[in-house]
Each structure stands twice: as C-alpha cells, then as structure tokens.
Amino acid sequence: MCIWTLPRVGVIRDTAYIDGGQLYWQPSLKDGSPSELLQDGFEHGLVYTLNFSTPFKTSDNFSEILTSLTSVTGASDDIKPIYVDGALLANDGEFLAYGGLPLATVAVTTPDAGSTFGYQRYWYGGQDKKFEPTFLLNTEITAGITRYVGYGAGVSVPSENMGYYFGGMNSKSHGPVDYPSGNATTDPTTYSRDLISVDMTNQMQEVWRNETIKSIVPGRASPEMVWVPVGKNGLLVVIGGVVDPVFANASFSLTAERMANSQLKSPGFITTVSVYDIESKTWFQQDTTGGPAKTAWTQGCTVVASAPDGSSHNIYYYGGFDGINLRSPFNDEVWILSLPSFTWVKAAVGRSGHGRAGHRCIKPYPDQMIVLGGYPANGGTAQTCVTGGIVQLFNLTSLQWIDSYDPRVWSNYTVPSVVTAAIAGAASTKWNNASLATVFETEYDTTKITPWYPYAYTSTPTNPTNPPVPTTTTVPAPGGGTPKWLAPVLGVVLTLVVLSALAIAFLLYRRRRYLRRRDSVAATSEVNRNRILSWVWGHDPKTGTVTSDETPSTAFDDDSAGVGGGRHLSTTGTVPSVSVVNVVEAGGDMVYELPGTSQAQELSAVAGREVGEVGLAYVPIAGGGLHPSPSVASTASRSSELSAEGAGVVSPRGDSPGLSESPGGVISPAGRESPSTALGKGELDGGAGAGERRRSGPVTPRTG
C-alpha cells in the first residue's frame, strides 16, 4: 500500500472499518525495483477491516494485516460506488455511511439523494442466534436530508448511539456532487450549512436530523471534529479546515485572489474553534491560545484523550497541510488542544519527509493513536508513497512515535508533563461565552462509555465477521409496503429454477437418445454376425446315410489315420439324424475349381493333433469343384451327416503315391501332400486329364 487518500473510517468495538478513498498500490518488480502506482478498484464493494487483536509493525506489509468484507454477493448489480471522504457513523453495533464524493471514473449506479449504506455487526440487546452480520444497501435517509456533501467532518458517539457530520461542500445546485472533475454542475463549490445527526438507538429504525449551523459558525472544507465527554450529552469541537481549498478544484490550482482569501481566513479556524453543546443544541465560538501563528490546517486527523479524573480533555491533531500548496512539505507535527483551557501545546516536532494529509486517526487503547493512510506532498512530476509506511503509531502519553503495535502492551492515559506545565502556566480561560463555561461544570456520566479493551492477542489477522461474506440486505423505506429487493430477488430465483429444469430435461433427452442408438447398433451388429455365420456354415443339415460297403464313399469317410476318432459309423443300415450345429454349404451352383497349372498348396502340418485343432479342408461337392469345409474336428463330429451322393472319388495318377505311402497321410488335389489325415486312404487323380475332368463335370469314382 502506497497512498490512501481520505477513506471513510468507523470503529465498532474491537475493529476499525475502512471504506473507499483513493487507494494506490506499488508492487515490486522481479528485480526488486518499485513499479508504477496501481489504483485499487474496490471490486465487489470491498471494505477493509483492522482488528485490534492483531499485532503488527509499521514496516510490515500492512495489506497482510488487514482483512476485508464484500458488501455484495453473487451476481448482484447493487454495488456501492467508491467514495472519497465522508464518514462511517458508528455505535457499538453498526455503522451508517454518510457523505463523500463518488469517483466519476467508476461506472456504477450511485444511490439517490435519500439513500446510503450501512453495516450491522451486532444485534442490540445481545447476539440473536438467527442474526448474521449484514450490509444494508440503499438505506433510506429521512426526507429533506441529502447525502450530496463532501469535505466535511464526521464523528461517532457510541455512548450516546449518535453520529454527526459537520459542514463540508455541496455542488451549486445542491444536487449530485462528485470528486472534482471540472464539471461545474457536480464539482463541490458551495459550503454546507448543515449539521447532520443520526440517532441509532433503535436498530433498523434510525432517525436522521438536520440541525442547521448558525451563522456565527463559518463554513469550511475538510475540518476535524471530535466529541468531548463534557456536559449531559457531550460537546462537539470543530478544529481547522480551510476556505477556497485547492483540492476542490479539478485543476488543483488556485487563482491569486482565491489563494489570498484562503491565507486570510483559514488560520482563524485554529485560533478560534467552534463548539456545539449537544444537549442544548447551542453553538459557541471559543478562542484558543498558544497555537502556531498564521497557520492553516486541513485534511489532518484527531483523537481525544481525557485525564482519568476528567480534569482535562486533550485533543491531539496530527498532520495535514495549508490547503493551498500541494508541493510544499506537509505537516508532520503533533499538536494538543487542551480543554477547558483551550491551550495549544506542541507535542512532537515534525520528521523530515514524513508529513502527510488525507489520513485518519483511531484510538484502540487509552494511550495509543493509529494513523491510517494519507498522501504526501507532490514535490515533483511523479507521485510518491508516504514515508514510513501507510500506518503510523503514536503514544499519547510519552509523545513518541513507535514502530509496533501489540494488543498486550498498553496503559491508561496519563496527561503528558508538557501539557500539565502549559496549563499550569497559562492564565485562566477567557470564555467567549459564559454559557460554555457552565457546560464544562457538568460532568459527563462516563459509565455510559463501554471499554472494549484489552483485546485478546491473535497472531494472525482476525476477520470480525463470521462468515466473512455477510448477507446483503436492502432496507425498505419507512412506512411498510413491498420491499424494493423482493422483485429482483424473485426474478433471479425463478430464472435459475427455469434454466435448471431446461438443462436437466436436455440432458435426459440426450441420454435416452444415446441409449436407443447404442441398442440399435448392437442389434445390427448381431444380425450381421449371424448372417456371416450362416454364410460360413451353409444350408440346413441333412440326414446322412452310410452303407456297409467298406469302400470310402468320400474322401472324409475313412478313419484309419486316427484322425476323427470318436466318429461312430454303422456297418449296415441307415444312420438316424443327429442334432448338430448347422452345416451350411456354399450355393449349389457355385463351382470352385483348381487351376490345372497351379502348384498344389499344402496345408500346415497337423500330424498328431487332437480333433478340433485342424482348420478348414477342401471337400468335394456335387457337380465338381471343392468348397471350404469347417475344421476337421467339426467335420468329424458331423461326418455321419455328410452324404456321398453326387461326389465321386478322384482316381490318382499312375505315378502318384497312395495315401499309405505319404508321410503326411493325405494327398492334396494337385498331388501334394496334405497335412490332414482326415481324408482317409482315397487317392485323387492328377495330371492334365484329371484337371480336364474337374472342369468338365462330375468325377466318377474308381471301381477297383
């Protein structure tokens, strides 16, 4: 984190909430050198948090100490703009945002004049089991009060459940006001005369009021305002601020006339402070003593520390600048305005190069001040980071800058000796109005102030909400009726339901279509398989017959070679039909011839194999030719069904060896030795004459 200009800050019990502002980061490059500044876009309505239980050092990467919340959930379009300046007005249970200038560069819809946003961290009267931390978007402000204001001063008073916003600047039309952009209609150019208050006593029924500032109180830009525990309800004290500020001009420059006017009037906001008694709703102007001469302060920060006995209340003012020159070194001094003497005391001298403006101060413990954010003087053409880190620590008792925060290390506040000495040596207070002196005579009931310290030590950052992404709620306008959020929420829910139903229906349709296609493909494959098998096996089985003649009727009938054992042939009569696997022949008209000049082909040797291991053999068929037969094993098991009708035995050539002479046991049709012995002892004719007989018609068996 490099620069954080004018964020809105509020404290709820043990946690500081930091919203908006202009936040710039400066990442390091691979070689360790710093990169150009990058502006934070605060996506999803991001709100940063700092829990006081987490220890840290000023040299730490502060982004690792902070945690964050998002004010939107899901795909909501109801995203709050980024506001520069303004305030988070808080009690011990919630905060409500007020004022601030939306950045014109952020393309989101800004709420109307009567709307703001808030955050409920705790439910009043104890934690409800059903309650969850909730952001309140578009919270209605009481009619007649506008949020169109910036560069004012805000303060929270938890003990009174009140928040206040003083003055600031409006646009000329008192309509929308934006961060200065050169637009004469929306730039802040007019001083506000309003003191806005919000009563948070009744949760969800907050009451906004406009308590007009009296004419005796001059308007100004970016003053500081604190609450002091004096009187029945306390006092508001407004310190500093300037007229004709350079930061309210889009060109960030002033004419000589405006510069002279600021130099004349602005120092008066240090020498004379404005005081408001909350009980009587009365404004006072009170002079101070001991302050810096002819000095103006704006965009500094303040905290209040009271003596344990209530004898004095010391307002610490740190930093800021004169509101005119952005290039001159900014203020790094700490000053104390002690009441009721209204005496200024210089508490700490400035450190060279450490000055800053646009920062915020909070007080976690009675003796400690945390400085958050800020920006440095721009002494050159390029903007630089604040010196010493985005966070600084100051001890209110010792008046020393310290470099670490530990929730286990703290003390009650003690008035610094330099303050005691200044008060003792000062003349009695010269009251501008005696009525204000009377208010100081009334002690405030400090039992209404709840101390939330000490804080439990946590070594890692603690997110104050659980769950970390709270529910987003839009608060309806007073008077009942249908909530604004109902229609869009119902629309989104119904749309999601319809889309989900359509998606499920489409997936079911695709699945059913896939299953039907798969079944169809499987059925087609089975049909094709059966057709192939039918072609291989041929036609339906026939009833086979054998005779008592020992002469083999076909080349498959002899069993002397031992192949086909287990085949049972009757020596007489007709063998009854046997139920076997279908044997299908090739079409009767198809003739398979062997070329007369081709070399006889030999099947692979199978001598000695078991039945069922032999492949296809060529079987003579009626009308001449051969067709592929199933394996010998299959043929052997069905040999009783094979008819010898229409199939003769081919006579061997005179020079052909008989089956008994062949080493393989079977002679192929071309006269070569066959690897199968299942053909028996029959001999086949060879030579050209045999080839002619195979081509001309049926082959007649030998008679002798």
Secondary structure, 3 states (H helix, E strand, C coil): CCEEECCEEEEECCEEEEECCEEEECCECCCCCECCCEECCCHHHEEEEEECCCCEECCCCHHHCCEEEECCCCCCCCCCCCEECCEEEECCCEEEEECCEECCCCCCCCCCCCEEEEEECCCCCCCCCCCCCEEEEEEECCCCCCCCCECCEEEEEHHHCEEEEECCEECCCCCCCCCCCCCCCCCCCEECCCEEEEECCCCCCCEEEECCCCCCCCCCECCEEEEECECCCCEEEEECCECCCHHHCCCCCCCHHHHHHHHHHCCHHHHEEEEEECCCCEEEEEECECCCCCCCCECCEEEEEECCCCCCEEEEEECCECCCCCCCCCCCCEEEEEECCCEEEEEECCCCCCCCEEEEEECCCCCEEEEEEEECCCCCCCCCCCCCCCEEEEECCCCEEECEECCCCCCCCCCCHHHHHHHHHCCCCCCCCHHHHHHHCCECCHHHCCCCCCCCCCCCCCCCCCCCCCEEEECCCCCCCCCCCHHHHHHHHHHHHHHHHHHHHHHHHHHHHHHHHHHHHHHHHHHHHHHHHHHHHCCCCCCCCCCCCCCCCCCCCCCCCCCCCCCCCCCCCCCCCCCCCCCCCCCCCCCCCCCCCCCCCCCCCCCCCCCCCCCEEEEECCCCCEEEEEEHHHHHHCHHHCCCCCCCCCCCCCCCCCHHHCCCCEECCCCCEECCCCCCCCCCCCHHHHHHHHHHCCCCCCCC
